Amino acid sequence: MSKRLHHLLPNLKPFDYDRHYDSHFINHNWVLVNGISEKKSVYSFKDDNILEISRKSSLIRTSWHLSFNNIFTIETEDGIITVKAFFKDNDILVLNHQDKEDFAVFINTANHSEELNSVEDIQNYLKEKYQKKVSHLIYDHKFYYISKSKEFGPYKVEELSKKVKSNKISAFCFVRDINEYDYSKRLRIIDLMNEV
């Protein structure tokens, strides 16, 4: 994997045939993020090694093959390219070109009610997706808080919120994650409450 790709999209999981092929990959509509401001392209990998690429009113049929593990060959207008496939999440596919420092990012919108037709649509989609994810993680996580030079906890955000609402503690008390050792991030209870 290129260093640039790893830096821009950390924690990628390699394509795993048993885990991803039927449930996440095949026969799904993948919107190509790269170049969406110029034209929208939707890729659909079919069982019979056919790749359908839809652009406005045109449909291009080409081929793809799984070589081994997470390496694919795809026939394009420029010839055959070799890519490694990764998932950022179940709905974000990354194809890393093996001969260039280049990669393509795709989003599967099957569980999203709005169409992705522009850069702004993609930004809104990702913002909404990760805000929900962060809210869920924060809600279930536990934190310590410091008040009057004493540490208390750990508590879930819901418990901290109740303490704030009943005026037992200030919303501006600093908190730290149970996995952190100090309060250097300067995170406050009110910051957590705003994210949930």
Steps between C-alpha positions, in 0.01 A plus 500: 500500500636842415610720789280779369191278508582369848546858624176631345287198589640320805367169632407351164397134507609283207224351287418155637309279257311302766405808697443764232419344162129418534396739774693817412652482153319316223191652331520822702502846347827675585510876435850610397609792720801593286390746231135524609514879451550438126276198449328240717601138442339198664684168494330164545711184520293203376536129578594407144808726511317781322559853623226747411587869513206740479556864403198724440327334204777255406583151623846352449549124541850374566656222706666441834670197657604409851861383471552398863426630850423868445664555160279566197559566134261739332473568128478876441508733198878522555555124520516253786589636843579315822355627827490396863159527662441630853200601707501808722156406626244261357383775265834653399713308249853604405680365194873566518673501158802271515707669228444864601468711814128522432181366655125522451243539778145372463191535719216249508183699556264204550425609859483871420179665383663793316684473168864598481544730200760754613794564730262674741271192509799281586616740771151503654478120479837449674429766761165343589644147498791577730304728732263209565795268554673742739178564692446128544858443614493792743162399639619149594847602615613593852692804619662632815447861595693735723333742736663705777830319440345156556433232242166316481368220282491333266155601378308479175405829333137447601601486867721808467217685328262419788755629751533825303124545471453447873781755568717241677792578266588766247466436128847653468679230703777336302460136402732228382427176325549188715788405269684831543730593785457875521277791407730646234228490232311764700167328430209616718169338595316757289704391195379142550141611551508698177609192304225269628 
